[in-house]
Structure formats: structure tokens, C-alpha cells
Amino acid sequence: MMFKRFTDKVVLITGAGSGLGRATAIQLAAEGAKLSLVDKNMETLHETKGQILENSPDIQIIVLTADVTNEEHVKGYVDNTIREYGKIDGFFNNAGIAGGNAPTAEYDSGLFSKLIDVNLNGVFYGLKYVLEIMKKQGEGYIVNTASVAGIRGILNKPGYVAAKHGVVGLTKAAAIEYAEFGISVNGIAPGPIATNMLIGNFKSMNSEDWEALAKKHAEGIPAKRLGKPEEVARLVAFLLSGEAAFINGVVIPIDGGQGASQYTRKVE
């Protein structure tokens, strides 16, 4: 029987329509959380909700569409969550996109700006409005989704790397600013996790044989495999729980040992 760490707790998740957001929503629902799920795509949000209710039919869930690059939309999903539940105990600030592959001098300027807008500005807007609520409450737990690309360089991904380094900086800044108010702000730095976003990236690099590319990529990881979304979800759940109350301002890699290597193999 799963330990119900989140009974009567309200957790807000962005990017909940797929990938790490969906896996975390499923994990937290199994632990009793009341959920506010946000994504740009209502169809995928309802898929997430349906999967949750199959196994946890009594869980309270609201689904909200929002574009995280629009500050008013972000304020709206926070306001709607408060209107429904009256509080926000945990926030998985997760929505993001992958972007294309090219060296810095050849990278598309518009795509670079879009990555900064979604992956960095969207995280900032979420922090801006959720921190205000948690400060009034005198308690709260936030997890921002960074990446291993936020703690080292990645070949041919300058926009993604720049945005995720920014997320790491925001995490540390907010942590020291709000710790005295009972708020913990941490980040996760996933390595290659078998989500639709990663698979889509492999397909963009080699559409004819993306599975071989994925296998070759996994060979460069000490664990010799890609990570699973549910493995990330369990880490997020821990950081959003009271068990992590004295962990603050850290960004935790979850990468199968990849960050412990001296170098990262180039994937053709």
C-alpha cells in the first residue's frame, strides 16, 4: 500500500499533459494529492486526468489550459487553483520544450528566443505568482525542471542550454530569498529520459533510424539505459513533500551516472 504523503495537499503541475508532468501527476495522485493540472493542450490534459482516475477515482483534479509564456495566463492558472482549493502546497514548475539541433553560430534566432520564452520566462512567471501565495501561507515546496543541460554544456543545443542554465540560477535565487518564509525551492536535472519529447528529438536528428540513435545514446550513460518518467516522478514527489523540508536551493541530477563521467560522448 502506497504511503499517502499528500493527503489534503494541493499540488500544481505545469506541462501536465505528457512526459514528466503526467508521470508526476500520476505519482502524486496515488499518494493522495489534490491536483491542478496545467498544459497548453486540453486534449492531453484530459488523457492525463483519465489515466489518474482509472487508478485513483476519488482524487480531486482540475485541468487548466495556459500558455506559460503569457504572464496573464500564468497568473490565471494560479488564481484558478486558489479559487478551487484555497491554497497551493506544492508546485512542479515543469513546462518546457526541446528545440532544434545546430551549432551556436548556425542556430535559428527565432527558435533561441522561443526556448528562452518557454523554458526560462515561463518558469520565472510561475515562481513570481506561486511564491506570493506560499509566502502568505508560510509554507510551500517548489520543484523547477532544469536539465543536465543546465549544469553543463550540450552539443548543438545553445538555446536549450542557455534556458536551462537560467532555470538553475532562478532556483538558487528564489531559494535564498524565500527560505525564511518556510518555502523550499529546488530543481531537478534529468538526463535522457524516455519521454515523447526526447523521442521526438531523436526523430528530428535521424527520422529513418531513431531507435538506433536512442540505443547509441544510452550506451554513453553509465547505467546503459534511458531513464523512466516514473523514476523522475518519485524524486519530484520527495522534494515536494515535508520529508525534504531542509533541502533548499539544490538542483539534483537524475541521469544514470552521466554527470559523473569526465565527458559526454558525441552522438552522431
C-alpha positions as CSV (number, residue, x, y, z in Angstrom):
1,M,0.0,0.0,0.0
2,M,1.4,3.4,-1.0
3,F,2.2,5.9,1.7
4,K,-0.2,8.8,1.4
5,R,2.2,11.7,1.9
6,F,0.0,14.2,0.1
7,T,-3.4,13.6,1.7
8,D,-5.2,17.0,1.8
9,K,-2.2,18.7,0.0
10,V,-2.7,20.7,-3.2
11,V,-0.1,20.4,-5.9
12,L,0.0,22.5,-9.1
13,I,1.8,21.0,-12.1
14,T,2.6,22.6,-15.4
15,G,3.3,20.6,-18.5
16,A,1.0,18.0,-17.1
17,G,-0.3,16.8,-20.4
18,S,2.6,14.5,-21.1
19,G,6.1,13.3,-20.1
20,L,7.4,14.2,-16.6
21,G,4.4,16.3,-15.8
22,R,2.0,13.4,-16.4
23,A,4.2,10.8,-14.6
24,T,4.4,13.1,-11.6
25,A,0.6,13.8,-11.6
26,I,0.0,10.0,-11.6
27,Q,2.5,9.5,-8.7
28,L,1.1,12.3,-6.6
29,A,-2.5,11.2,-7.1
30,A,-1.5,7.7,-5.9
31,E,-0.2,9.5,-2.8
32,G,-3.5,11.4,-2.2
33,A,-2.8,14.8,-3.6
34,K,-5.5,17.2,-4.9
35,L,-4.2,18.3,-8.3
36,S,-4.3,21.4,-10.5
37,L,-3.0,20.3,-13.9
38,V,-1.9,22.9,-16.5
39,D,-0.9,22.4,-20.1
40,K,-1.3,24.2,-23.4
41,N,-3.1,21.2,-24.8
42,M,-6.5,20.4,-23.3
43,E,-6.7,17.0,-25.1
44,T,-3.6,15.7,-23.5
45,L,-4.6,17.1,-20.1
46,H,-7.8,15.1,-20.3
47,E,-5.7,12.0,-21.2
48,T,-3.7,12.6,-18.0
49,K,-6.8,13.0,-15.9
50,G,-8.3,9.9,-17.4
51,Q,-5.2,7.8,-16.5
52,I,-5.3,9.1,-13.0
53,L,-8.9,8.4,-12.4
54,E,-8.6,4.9,-13.6
55,N,-6.5,4.1,-10.6
56,S,-7.4,6.8,-8.2
57,P,-11.1,7.6,-8.8
58,D,-11.6,9.7,-5.7
59,I,-8.9,12.2,-6.5
60,Q,-9.9,15.8,-6.9
61,I,-8.5,17.2,-10.2
62,I,-8.9,20.5,-12.1
63,V,-7.4,20.9,-15.6
64,L,-6.4,24.3,-16.9
65,T,-5.1,25.4,-20.3
66,A,-2.4,28.1,-20.3
67,D,0.5,29.4,-22.4
68,V,3.3,29.7,-19.9
69,T,4.9,32.4,-22.0
70,N,1.9,34.7,-21.3
71,E,2.2,36.2,-17.8
72,E,-1.6,36.8,-17.6
73,H,-2.2,33.1,-18.4
74,V,0.2,32.1,-15.6
75,K,-1.5,34.4,-13.1
76,G,-4.8,32.9,-14.3
77,Y,-3.8,29.3,-13.6
78,V,-2.5,30.3,-10.1
79,D,-5.7,32.3,-9.4
80,N,-7.9,29.4,-10.6
81,T,-6.1,26.9,-8.4
82,I,-6.6,29.2,-5.3
83,R,-10.2,29.7,-6.3
84,E,-10.8,26.0,-6.4
85,Y,-8.7,24.8,-3.4
86,G,-7.7,27.9,-1.4
87,K,-4.0,27.0,-1.2
88,I,-1.0,25.6,-3.1
89,D,1.2,23.3,-1.1
90,G,3.4,22.2,-3.9
91,F,4.3,23.4,-7.4
92,F,6.0,21.4,-10.1
93,N,7.2,24.2,-12.4
94,N,7.8,21.8,-15.3
95,A,6.5,23.0,-18.7
96,G,9.1,23.2,-21.4
97,I,10.1,22.4,-25.0
98,A,13.2,20.8,-26.6
99,G,14.2,22.9,-29.6
100,G,16.3,22.1,-32.6
101,N,19.9,21.0,-33.1
102,A,22.6,23.2,-34.6
103,P,25.9,24.9,-33.5
104,T,25.6,28.3,-31.9
105,A,26.6,30.3,-35.0
106,E,24.1,28.4,-37.1
107,Y,21.2,28.4,-34.6
108,D,18.0,30.0,-35.6
109,S,17.5,33.2,-33.7
110,G,13.7,32.9,-33.5
111,L,14.0,29.4,-32.0
112,F,16.5,30.6,-29.5
113,S,14.1,33.3,-28.3
114,K,11.2,30.8,-28.2
115,L,13.3,28.5,-26.0
116,I,14.1,31.3,-23.6
117,D,10.5,32.4,-23.6
118,V,9.0,28.9,-22.8
119,N,11.8,27.3,-20.7
120,L,13.0,30.3,-18.7
121,N,10.4,33.1,-18.8
122,G,7.6,30.5,-18.2
123,V,9.4,29.2,-15.1
124,F,10.0,32.8,-13.9
125,Y,6.3,33.7,-14.2
126,G,5.3,30.6,-12.3
127,L,7.7,31.4,-9.5
128,K,6.5,35.0,-9.4
129,Y,2.9,34.2,-8.7
130,V,3.2,31.0,-6.7
131,L,5.9,32.4,-4.3
132,E,3.5,35.2,-3.4
133,I,0.8,32.6,-2.4
134,M,3.3,30.5,-0.5
135,K,4.7,33.4,1.4
136,K,1.3,34.3,2.7
137,Q,0.7,30.6,3.7
138,G,4.1,30.5,5.5
139,E,5.0,27.2,3.8
140,G,5.4,25.6,0.4
141,Y,7.5,23.4,-1.8
142,I,8.6,24.1,-5.4
143,V,10.5,22.0,-7.9
144,N,11.7,23.5,-11.2
145,T,12.6,21.3,-14.1
146,A,16.1,22.2,-15.3
147,S,18.2,19.5,-17.1
148,V,21.7,18.2,-17.2
149,A,21.9,20.9,-19.9
150,G,21.5,23.4,-17.1
151,I,24.6,22.2,-15.3
152,R,27.0,21.5,-18.2
153,G,27.2,22.1,-22.0
154,I,25.4,20.0,-24.6
155,L,26.5,19.9,-28.2
156,N,24.3,21.8,-30.7
157,K,21.7,22.9,-28.2
158,P,22.6,26.5,-27.3
159,G,19.0,27.7,-26.8
160,Y,18.1,24.8,-24.5
161,V,21.4,25.0,-22.6
162,A,21.0,28.8,-22.1
163,A,17.4,28.5,-20.9
164,K,18.1,25.6,-18.5
165,H,21.2,27.3,-17.0
166,G,18.8,30.2,-16.3
167,V,16.4,27.9,-14.5
168,V,19.2,26.7,-12.3
169,G,20.0,30.3,-11.4
170,L,16.4,31.2,-10.7
171,T,16.1,28.2,-8.5
172,K,19.1,29.2,-6.3
173,A,18.0,32.9,-6.2
174,A,14.4,32.1,-5.1
175,A,15.6,29.6,-2.6
176,I,17.7,32.1,-0.6
177,E,15.1,34.8,-0.9
178,Y,12.2,32.8,0.4
179,A,13.7,30.2,2.8
180,E,12.9,32.3,5.8
181,F,9.2,32.1,4.9
182,G,9.1,28.3,5.1
183,I,9.4,27.8,1.3
184,S,11.8,25.3,-0.3
185,V,12.8,25.8,-4.0
186,N,14.7,23.1,-5.6
187,G,15.3,21.8,-9.1
188,I,15.8,18.6,-10.9
189,A,18.3,18.0,-13.7
190,P,17.1,15.0,-15.7
191,G,19.4,13.3,-18.2
192,P,18.0,11.4,-21.1
193,I,14.5,10.3,-20.0
194,A,12.3,8.2,-22.3
195,T,9.6,10.8,-22.9
196,N,7.8,11.7,-26.1
197,M,9.9,14.9,-26.2
198,L,13.2,13.0,-26.2
199,I,12.0,10.5,-28.7
200,G,10.9,13.4,-30.9
201,N,14.3,14.9,-30.6
202,F,15.9,11.6,-31.8
203,K,13.5,11.5,-34.7
204,S,14.5,15.1,-35.7
205,M,18.1,14.0,-35.7
206,N,17.6,10.7,-37.6
207,S,14.0,10.0,-38.6
208,E,14.8,6.8,-40.5
209,D,16.5,5.1,-37.6
210,W,15.9,7.0,-34.5
211,E,15.7,3.8,-32.4
212,A,19.3,3.0,-33.2
213,L,20.2,6.6,-32.3
214,A,18.5,6.2,-29.0
215,K,20.3,2.9,-28.3
216,K,23.6,4.6,-29.1
217,H,22.8,7.5,-26.8
218,A,22.0,5.0,-24.0
219,E,25.4,3.4,-24.4
220,G,27.0,6.7,-23.4
221,I,25.2,6.6,-20.0
222,P,26.9,4.6,-17.2
223,A,23.5,2.9,-16.4
224,K,23.4,1.8,-20.1
225,R,19.7,2.8,-20.5
226,L,17.4,5.8,-20.7
227,G,15.7,6.9,-17.6
228,K,12.0,6.3,-16.9
229,P,9.5,9.2,-16.3
230,E,8.2,7.4,-13.2
231,E,11.8,7.5,-11.7
232,V,11.8,11.3,-12.1
233,A,8.3,11.5,-10.7
234,R,9.4,9.8,-7.4
235,L,12.2,12.3,-7.0
236,V,9.8,15.2,-7.5
237,A,7.3,13.7,-5.1
238,F,10.1,13.5,-2.4
239,L,11.1,17.1,-3.0
240,L,7.5,18.3,-2.8
241,S,6.9,16.5,0.5
242,G,7.6,17.6,4.0
243,E,10.4,15.0,4.1
244,A,12.5,17.4,2.0
245,A,11.9,20.5,4.3
246,F,15.6,21.2,4.9
247,I,16.7,20.7,1.3
248,N,16.7,24.0,-0.4
249,G,18.4,25.6,-3.4
250,V,19.8,22.5,-4.9
251,V,19.5,21.0,-8.4
252,I,19.6,17.3,-8.3
253,P,20.8,15.3,-11.4
254,I,18.8,12.2,-12.2
255,D,20.9,10.9,-15.1
256,G,22.0,7.3,-14.6
257,G,25.5,8.5,-13.6
258,Q,26.1,10.5,-16.7
259,G,27.2,13.6,-14.8
260,A,29.8,11.6,-13.0
261,S,31.6,10.9,-16.3
262,Q,34.6,13.1,-17.4
263,Y,33.0,13.7,-20.7
264,T,29.8,13.1,-22.7
265,R,30.1,11.0,-25.9
266,K,29.2,12.8,-29.1
267,V,26.1,11.3,-30.6
268,E,26.0,11.5,-34.4
